[in-house]
């Protein structure tokens, strides 16, 4: 991080241990906190007040470990010349505080994505910033951090209004809220600066009109609030807010949601956006940043974004990619340069303005009743000729009919396949290069995953035409694609489920913790949140991953079960049993998440197989073109 120029990193670890000490001083018990803290895999959302208790409680061992780790992190940041950003009080409080302070202005927030508003984790409590208790708790939290870490920073993050809409749009009220939030910081640190995400101005733009934005941004002294223009590579707020109405801001790239694995990016925007913002009239931009939800994908995107902190002029991306490829693989190879030019014009040229969650059908399987599709829609879909191969800057599967499942496709997959062929032909020259093998696996995975979207739709059309033979061919091909992609991913250490699960289990200090941490890890990448017997989580597959092990043991049984119900419908000339399918899906998920009940399966943490050989076989199998020998 330091070598990439990062000098203002978030330092959020260990804050639950700080909160434990602070809240206990306000007569909150550990039992109360067990209901307040989430499990380790869901702390980010608990900290924002979206949920409570889910995946928890947190063991004292965890709290102690994380505080020790945080102290090491902060110490190392300081050694490297970084300024840590510490959390501050946003108003989220345990339910017990309402009983302890009955006169305090504490309200219960609305539901956030639960299935049936289960109070065990739904609807958290928020202490109004204008209540005197808010400043008291906020000051205590800042001072407790200073006591633990020393006087290491004056920069504090707070996002009271992130996906939590204020109760009124009255500008005086909003201004008083902002002033109270800042007062809680400054009472603990007189030099405090409030670092705030600007996501709310995008996600809740219907509420945050110019008067409301100004009221919040001007509620603190000028220079005492820095805004993160969080999604600037797609939706730059600085352009539509007169430079955040004078408040300093950081041009940020969000790029990734849920840690999904998909080759995606907007290289031109990254290469020019920060420069445009900095040289614009009356610019208040003070830096660049990265705010991704997951980083272990698309290394080229993060490499370019990191460089923008040091550049005064826009980057000519094609020329930059040539030098990038040379650095990445250790030598210049013509086929590789040609591949990167194709990647630049296809997967790294997403200009449709859509926030890219991976919606490929293997990892985010459609939950719908295929028998509901109308005949006219079938006819339209039949006329779409190999949509994945069509040229054009933007493509969605079944974009001509909104009733059909859609997967994000903004480029010609046929062009990507051409690039894959070129990249494979460089295998002899780069066989010993680890970065080449990683990229080969990723490009092959991407091409096959988009093909699988098409195959799924072919199976649906066959089902609609009651063509059992064609349905069987296409559905079996989809399932085989899952198996083949899993084998491909298993050949590279960077695409293994086992690494994720083992890292979670290693944090445990006893068998009970190991069970809980593995459950957290399994749940986050699959169903994510709560279900009932017949209804899957609203956030299912939010954090989907293309990981070997996850494909064959989770995505494959799910898809196979769905196709079994479709096949039964054709065979018995009966309706598709969508409710039974959903029950089975929930059962599959719960069984997999809680696999420890029947004996935990340990997944590999080391790759097996030759990535180049496997990729060549799969290319010939599915794309049918001969490689240059």
Order of alpha helices (4+ residues) and beta strands (2+ residues): alpha-alpha-alpha-alpha-beta-beta-alpha-beta-beta-alpha-beta-alpha-beta-alpha-alpha-beta-alpha-beta-alpha-beta-alpha-alpha-alpha-alpha-beta-beta-alpha-alpha-alpha-alpha-alpha-alpha-alpha-alpha-alpha
